[in-house]
Amino acid sequence: MNKEDRKDLVERLRGIYRIPITDGLGPAGGEEPDNPNEFVRTFPSPPIQIEAAAEIDRLRRELEEARKALRQMRCPRPCNHQPEDLDAGDCIDAGECGCIDSQYLASLRAGEEGK
């Protein structure tokens, strides 16, 4: 799940639904957000959904902190004649990290977790 899909999921858990306008006529009234080609509707959400949305947000922040910490660690196995004091982030950015699988490596470079 990418960041945009996750954001949409969290909004829906909180009772916020963004409805695209696809008839070609544009908005005809109602609440219009920054995007004039969609309506926003809000509905009450049960407490369990609010709690789930908060947990998703907390886990996302925790993942980002872990990703930053990983990138700042010293590379345990520098390869291709890289210096011994190479940061893991530099190794990841160079595409030379052999410590993790290639799919997760690509997601670290892209800044979001795999699908």
C-alpha positions in Angstrom: 0.0 0.0 0.0 1.5 3.3 -1.0 1.4 6.5 1.1 -1.6 8.0 -0.8 -3.7 4.8 -0.4 -2.8 4.7 3.3 -3.8 8.3 3.7 -7.1 7.6 2.0 -7.7 4.6 4.3 -7.0 6.5 7.4 -9.4 9.3 6.3 -12.1 6.8 5.6 -11.6 5.2 9.0 -12.1 8.6 10.5 -15.3 9.0 8.4 -14.0 11.3 5.7 -14.8 10.2 2.2 -13.5 11.9 -0.9 -15.8 11.3 -3.9 -14.4 12.2 -7.3 -16.6 14.1 -9.7 -16.4 12.1 -13.0 -19.4 13.5 -14.9 -17.4 16.2 -16.6 -19.7 19.0 -15.3 -17.7 19.8 -12.1 -19.0 20.6 -8.7 -22.6 21.6 -8.3 -22.5 22.6 -4.6 -21.6 21.0 -1.4 -18.3 21.0 0.3 -15.4 21.4 -2.1 -11.8 20.8 -0.8 -8.6 22.0 -2.5 -9.4 19.7 -5.4 -12.5 21.1 -7.2 -13.1 17.8 -8.9 -14.2 16.0 -5.7 -16.7 16.3 -2.9 -15.9 15.6 0.7 -18.5 13.8 2.9 -18.1 13.1 6.5 -19.8 10.5 8.6 -19.6 9.5 12.2 -17.0 6.8 12.8 -17.2 4.1 15.6 -14.5 4.4 18.2 -12.7 1.3 17.0 -12.2 2.9 13.6 -10.8 6.1 15.2 -8.5 3.9 17.3 -7.4 1.9 14.2 -6.6 5.2 12.3 -4.6 6.5 15.2 -2.6 3.2 15.4 -1.9 3.3 11.7 -0.6 6.9 12.1 1.5 5.8 15.1 3.0 2.8 13.2 3.8 5.0 10.2 5.7 7.4 12.4 7.5 4.6 14.1 8.5 3.1 10.8 9.9 6.4 9.6 12.0 6.7 12.7 13.3 3.2 12.3 14.1 3.8 8.7 16.0 7.0 9.6 17.9 5.1 12.3 18.8 2.3 9.9 20.2 4.8 7.4 22.4 6.4 10.0 23.9 3.1 11.2 27.4 2.1 10.1 27.3 -0.3 7.2 28.2 -3.8 8.6 29.6 -5.1 5.3 30.9 -2.3 2.9 31.4 -3.8 -0.5 33.0 -2.7 -3.8 36.0 -1.0 -2.0 33.7 1.3 0.0 35.2 2.9 3.2 34.7 1.0 6.4 32.9 4.0 8.1 30.2 4.1 5.4 26.7 4.9 6.6 24.1 2.3 5.7 22.1 5.1 4.0 25.0 5.8 1.6 25.3 2.1 0.9 21.5 1.8 0.3 21.5 4.9 -2.0 24.4 3.4 -4.0 22.3 0.3 -4.6 25.1 -1.8 -3.1 23.5 -3.1 0.1 23.7 -6.9 0.3 22.3 -7.1 3.8 18.7 -6.9 2.8 16.5 -8.2 -0.1 16.3 -6.1 -3.2 12.6 -5.3 -2.9 13.0 -3.8 0.5 16.2 -2.1 -0.6 14.2 -0.4 -3.4 11.5 0.7 -1.0 14.1 2.2 1.4 15.5 4.2 -1.5 11.9 5.3 -2.5 11.2 6.3 1.1 8.2 4.1 1.6 7.6 0.5 2.6 6.9 -2.2 0.1 3.4 -3.0 -1.1 
